[in-house]
């Protein structure tokens, strides 16, 4: 199963790079979304992968976690990556909307006319 997730991560990164190299702002945003999803899956895979484990709770009596628990650090990193990518995409969407209003196009070559010296 880890091999399948590795192939999915590689496909997401390849698709993201392909879309980000296009000359359209919409495709650039879609590429950034794919890149963030690929990063989240990569973080997920860097942890323990797909294993059946109990939640990361510590026993109140002994103060020791069970031997087969999920890694809480990977969970925190994934949650942080999701929040940061959501904020970045929201900012980039607002920026793209304003650029579209100024240039009346989503092509990056047409946006050169908005540059002033």
N, C-alpha and C positions, 0 to 999 in steps of 0.2 A: 504494500500500500504506500510505503514511503517513496518508492520509485514512481508511482503514478502522480503523487503530489509534487515530486521533483520535476516531472515533465510538465505539469500544469504551471508551476512557477516559471520554468523556462519559457513556456509558451506565452504566459502573461507578460514577462519582461520583453520578449521579442516583439509581441504585438504592441506594447507600449512604446518601444523605441521606433517602430515603424510609423505609428500614428503621430508621435511627437516630431518626426522629421517632415511631415506634410506641411503645406503652406496655409493651412486653415486653422483658425483659432479654435473652432469646435473640435477638430480632430486632435489638437494639442491638449485640450481639456480631457477628452476621452482617453488619450494616452496617459495623462497624469493619473486618472482614476484607475486605469489598469495597472500602472506602476505601483500605486498605493496598495491595491489588492494583492499584487504579487509580493510586496514587502511583508504584508501581514501573513500571507501563507508561508513565506520563507522563515519568519520568526516562529510560526507555529511548528514548522518542520525542524528548526534548530533546537527546539525543546526536546521533548521525548518522542515526538512524532505521534502516531496513533497507537496509544496503549490504553488499556482499561486500568484506571487508577482511581483511588478514592479522592474526595476533595481535600485540599491542603489544610486540614484542621489539626490542632494540637490537642492531645488528650489532657483534660483538666487535672487529672490525678497525677499522672506521671510527668507531664510536661514535655512529652516526646511525641513527634508525629509518627503516623503509621509508616511502615517501610515502603509501601507502594502508593505514594501520594503524587498528585500532579504538581508540577513546579509552579509556584505562585509568581516567580519572577517573569517567566515567559508570558503568563496571563496579564501581568501589569504592563509589560512591554507592548503586547498586542493592543491592549486597550488604549495606551498612550499613542500608538501609531494610528489607530483609527480616529482618535480625536484630533490629532495634528493634521492628518490628511483631510478630514472634513473641514477644518478651519481654512486650510490652504486652498482647497477646491472652492469653498464659498467666496474667499477673497478673489481668487482668479476669475470666477464667474462674474463678480461685480466689475472687475477690471475689464474683462472682455466685453461686457455690456456697454460700458462707457466708451471703450474703443470703437465698438460698432456704431454707436451714436455719432462719434466724431468723424469716422471715415466712411460710413454707410456701406461697409463691406467687412467680411470676416477674413479676407485674404490678407496675409501679412505684407505682401508687396504693395497693396493699395494703401496701407497705413503709413507709407513713407511720406505721403503728402501732408500728414499732420505734424511732421517734424519742423521745428522753427529754430533758427539760430539766434 
